[in-house]
Amino acid sequence: MQVFCKMEDGQVLEVGELNEGEVFGEISCLRKEPAIATVKPKAPGMVLRLPREDFDALIMSHPQILVMVNQLGEERVALTANALAQKGILI
């Protein structure tokens, strides 16, 4: 999957890539806000969806998953900021 961010001026920039088995959407689930990125498949594949309500129940019953997902989200925000900075865009 290719990861894209839409800038305030409407420009769409590729900021990363996800491979088989990786998760996405964790930042919007954690922050309860709209997604900050869009993913598009590079090839046919399958995506498994976990509704927000089920995500909330999961992290409430398994706090270690919340810690792991939060860490992943923080790493992804930093990677996205770095990818945009390399393109000359500061956020």
PASE-240791 format. One record per atom (N, C-alpha, C): atom name; residue number from 1; x, y, z. Coordinates in pm, 1 decimal. Atoms other than C-alpha are relative to their C-alpha. Layout:
% PASE-240791
site  pos  xx  yy  zz
CA  NUM  X  Y  Z
...
% end
This chain:
% PASE-240791
site  pos  xx  yy  zz
N  1  84.1  -116.8  0.0
CA  1  0.0  0.0  0.0
C  1  88.7  123.1  0.0
N  2  -68.5  -128.6  -0.9
CA  2  117.9  350.0  -77.3
C  2  -76.2  91.5  95.0
N  3  59.9  -91.0  -97.2
CA  3  55.7  616.0  186.7
C  3  14.9  142.3  -52.1
N  4  3.0  -136.9  51.4
CA  4  -44.3  967.8  79.8
C  4  -56.8  94.8  104.4
N  5  55.8  -108.1  -81.4
CA  5  -108.8  1294.3  264.0
C  5  -45.0  111.2  -93.8
N  6  49.9  -112.8  77.3
CA  6  -319.9  1575.7  123.8
C  6  33.7  127.7  75.5
N  7  -41.7  -126.0  -60.2
CA  7  -174.9  1918.8  193.0
C  7  -116.2  100.2  -2.1
N  8  104.3  -103.3  -6.2
CA  8  -380.2  2227.3  274.2
C  8  -26.9  62.2  -135.5
N  9  17.4  -58.8  133.1
CA  9  -321.9  2354.0  -81.3
C  9  -59.3  -98.7  -100.4
N  10  59.5  100.5  87.4
CA  10  -475.6  2033.2  -221.9
C  10  99.7  -96.1  -62.1
N  11  -104.3  87.0  55.4
CA  11  -144.3  1880.3  -328.2
C  11  1.5  -132.5  77.2
N  12  -5.7  132.7  -60.2
CA  12  -125.7  1502.9  -264.2
C  12  141.6  -53.5  -16.1
N  13  -137.8  46.7  2.1
CA  13  214.7  1365.9  -168.8
C  13  11.0  -139.9  58.0
N  14  -26.8  132.3  -55.7
CA  14  332.6  1009.6  -118.9
C  14  98.6  16.0  114.6
N  15  -84.6  -15.6  -117.8
CA  15  483.0  981.5  227.9
C  15  48.3  -133.4  57.1
N  16  -44.9  127.9  -53.4
CA  16  535.7  610.2  279.4
C  16  -60.2  -117.7  -72.4
N  17  46.5  125.1  57.8
CA  17  460.5  252.1  202.4
C  17  -23.6  -99.5  112.5
N  18  30.1  104.8  -96.7
CA  18  300.9  -30.6  399.2
C  18  13.2  -134.7  -69.3
N  19  -18.2  133.8  53.7
CA  19  376.6  -396.2  351.1
C  19  -100.3  -96.6  60.8
N  20  91.3  103.4  -46.6
CA  20  181.7  -715.5  405.5
C  20  8.9  -16.0  151.6
N  21  5.6  21.3  -143.9
CA  21  68.2  -758.0  765.1
C  21  3.6  125.3  84.7
N  22  -4.4  -124.5  -76.8
CA  22  101.6  -392.3  864.7
C  22  -140.7  56.1  17.9
N  23  128.3  -62.6  -29.6
CA  23  -183.5  -199.8  1019.5
C  23  3.4  146.9  -40.7
N  24  10.1  -143.7  24.2
CA  24  -307.3  148.6  936.4
C  24  -132.1  49.2  56.2
N  25  120.1  -60.1  -58.0
CA  25  -567.9  386.9  1071.1
C  25  7.5  15.7  150.4
N  26  -13.7  -4.1  -145.4
CA  26  -432.5  365.9  1423.9
C  26  -1.1  141.7  55.4
N  27  -6.7  -137.9  -49.8
CA  27  -373.7  739.5  1453.3
C  27  -140.4  58.2  13.5
N  28  136.1  -54.3  -7.5
CA  28  -733.3  832.6  1373.6
C  28  -82.0  -72.0  107.1
N  29  70.3  71.5  -107.1
CA  29  -859.7  560.9  1608.8
C  29  40.6  52.0  136.6
N  30  -48.5  -48.7  -129.0
CA  30  -642.0  683.3  1892.7
C  30  -46.2  142.6  27.9
N  31  34.5  -141.3  -18.4
CA  31  -717.3  1051.5  1837.8
C  31  -148.5  28.9  -17.5
N  32  143.4  -16.7  30.0
CA  32  -1082.0  997.3  1737.9
C  32  -22.0  120.9  -91.0
N  33  3.5  -107.2  99.2
CA  33  -1022.0  1233.1  1446.1
C  33  5.9  -62.5  -138.7
N  34  -14.1  52.2  135.6
CA  34  -1034.6  1196.5  1068.5
C  34  144.8  -40.8  -28.6
N  35  -132.9  48.9  37.0
CA  35  -740.8  1015.3  911.3
C  35  86.1  113.5  -53.9
N  36  -93.1  -101.0  50.3
CA  36  -431.1  1222.5  835.2
C  36  67.7  -46.9  -128.5
N  37  -60.2  54.3  121.6
CA  37  -329.1  995.0  547.1
C  37  -100.8  -92.2  -67.5
N  38  80.5  91.6  79.8
CA  38  -481.9  782.3  274.4
C  38  91.1  -110.1  -50.9
N  39  -79.1  109.7  55.3
CA  39  -362.3  441.0  166.3
C  39  -68.0  -50.6  -127.0
N  40  49.7  54.4  126.7
CA  40  -396.9  301.2  -184.1
C  40  81.0  -123.9  -32.1
N  41  -72.8  122.6  31.3
CA  41  -310.2  -51.2  -293.3
C  41  84.8  14.0  -125.4
N  42  -86.5  5.6  118.2
CA  42  -22.6  -107.1  -533.5
C  42  -33.6  -123.3  -83.7
N  43  36.5  125.7  65.6
CA  43  -157.1  -453.2  -619.5
C  43  -124.9  -54.5  69.4
N  44  117.5  58.9  -65.7
CA  44  -467.9  -658.2  -548.6
C  44  38.8  -64.6  132.9
N  45  -27.3  58.2  -130.1
CA  45  -491.2  -773.3  -189.9
C  45  -125.4  -0.1  84.8
N  46  111.7  6.6  -93.0
CA  46  -710.4  -807.3  115.0
C  46  29.7  90.4  119.4
N  47  -11.4  -85.7  -117.3
CA  47  -772.3  -562.3  397.1
C  47  -102.8  -48.8  101.3
N  48  90.7  36.0  -108.9
CA  48  -921.3  -662.8  730.4
C  48  -32.5  127.2  77.2
N  49  45.9  -122.6  -65.2
CA  49  -1126.8  -393.6  903.0
C  49  -41.2  -29.2  143.0
N  50  40.6  6.9  -139.6
CA  50  -1168.3  -343.2  1276.6
C  50  -75.9  128.0  31.2
N  51  77.6  -121.4  -29.7
CA  51  -1454.1  -103.6  1355.1
C  51  51.0  70.0  126.4
N  52  -50.3  -81.6  -111.6
CA  52  -1368.9  179.3  1595.2
C  52  -51.6  -50.8  135.0
N  53  56.5  47.2  -126.1
CA  53  -1603.4  43.3  1862.6
C  53  72.2  -126.1  47.6
N  54  -73.0  121.6  -35.3
CA  54  -1425.2  -293.0  1853.5
C  54  144.0  33.4  39.9
N  55  -134.0  -45.0  -36.4
CA  55  -1087.0  -116.7  1862.2
C  55  -0.9  53.3  143.3
N  56  10.4  -56.5  -134.5
CA  56  -1197.6  77.0  2171.2
C  56  -15.0  -109.7  104.8
N  57  19.5  111.5  -94.2
CA  57  -1315.5  -243.1  2342.3
C  57  129.4  -79.6  16.0
N  58  -125.1  75.5  -3.1
CA  58  -990.0  -418.5  2252.6
C  58  104.6  67.9  87.6
N  59  -104.0  -68.0  -78.7
CA  59  -762.6  -152.8  2400.1
C  59  -40.7  17.5  146.0
N  60  44.6  -7.9  -139.8
CA  60  -977.5  -125.6  2713.2
C  60  26.5  -132.2  71.9
N  61  -19.6  131.0  -63.2
CA  61  -947.3  -498.9  2778.2
C  61  144.6  -48.6  -7.4
N  62  -140.3  39.3  16.4
CA  62  -582.2  -526.2  2667.6
C  62  86.6  126.4  -8.2
N  63  -74.1  -126.7  0.9
CA  63  -390.2  -211.5  2772.4
C  63  136.1  -9.3  -68.3
N  64  -129.0  14.6  67.6
CA  64  -64.2  -353.1  2633.0
C  64  -13.6  26.0  -150.2
N  65  23.6  -28.5  141.7
CA  65  -217.4  -326.4  2285.3
C  65  -8.4  150.9  -20.1
N  66  5.7  -146.1  7.2
CA  66  -294.2  41.2  2350.8
C  66  140.6  58.3  -1.1
N  67  -137.6  -49.3  -5.3
CA  67  71.4  98.7  2440.6
C  67  69.5  -24.3  -133.7
N  68  -64.2  34.9  126.6
CA  68  189.9  -80.3  2125.0
C  68  -53.2  86.4  -115.4
N  69  61.3  -77.7  107.7
CA  69  -55.6  99.6  1895.6
C  69  35.5  147.7  14.1
N  70  -38.5  -139.5  -22.8
CA  70  21.9  437.0  2053.9
C  70  143.2  24.2  -45.9
N  71  -139.1  -12.9  42.6
CA  71  394.8  382.0  1998.3
C  71  9.9  -2.6  -152.5
N  72  1.0  7.4  146.2
CA  72  328.7  281.6  1637.0
C  72  -49.8  131.1  -59.6
N  73  54.1  -126.4  49.4
CA  73  118.6  594.7  1584.9
C  73  100.4  113.4  10.2
N  74  -100.9  -104.5  -17.5
CA  74  390.7  820.7  1725.8
C  74  113.5  -15.6  -101.3
N  75  -105.6  25.6  99.1
CA  75  651.7  655.3  1501.9
C  75  -46.4  40.0  -139.6
N  76  52.3  -32.8  133.3
CA  76  428.5  698.0  1197.0
C  76  -12.0  150.9  -19.4
N  77  9.3  -146.3  10.4
CA  77  364.9  1067.0  1269.1
C  77  139.2  56.8  -26.7
N  78  -137.6  -47.0  20.1
CA  78  742.8  1120.1  1293.7
C  78  49.9  -34.9  -139.9
N  79  -42.1  39.4  135.2
CA  79  806.9  924.8  971.6
C  79  -66.9  86.3  -106.3
N  80  72.0  -84.2  95.7
CA  80  540.7  1125.5  789.6
C  80  58.8  140.4  -0.5
N  81  -60.6  -133.2  -8.2
CA  81  687.9  1454.2  915.0
C  81  135.6  1.4  -70.1
N  82  -130.4  8.9  66.3
CA  82  1033.4  1341.8  798.0
C  82  -15.0  -10.3  -151.1
N  83  21.2  15.5  144.3
CA  83  901.6  1235.2  456.9
C  83  -41.3  133.0  -62.3
N  84  42.1  -129.6  51.9
CA  84  731.8  1572.6  411.3
C  84  114.5  100.3  4.8
N  85  -115.1  -91.0  -11.0
CA  85  1041.4  1759.1  532.9
C  85  98.1  -22.8  -114.1
N  86  -88.9  31.3  113.1
CA  86  1246.0  1579.9  265.3
C  86  -53.3  57.2  -130.5
N  87  61.1  -60.2  118.9
CA  87  1000.9  1721.3  11.0
C  87  -8.6  152.3  14.6
N  88  -0.7  -143.6  -21.7
CA  88  1052.5  2069.7  156.7
C  88  -124.0  55.1  67.8
N  89  123.8  -42.8  -66.7
CA  89  726.3  2078.2  352.7
C  89  15.2  -23.0  148.4
N  90  -6.8  11.1  -146.0
CA  90  730.8  2148.2  724.0
C  90  -139.4  4.9  56.7
N  91  131.5  0.4  -63.4
CA  91  432.6  2061.9  938.2
C  91  13.4  26.4  147.8
% end
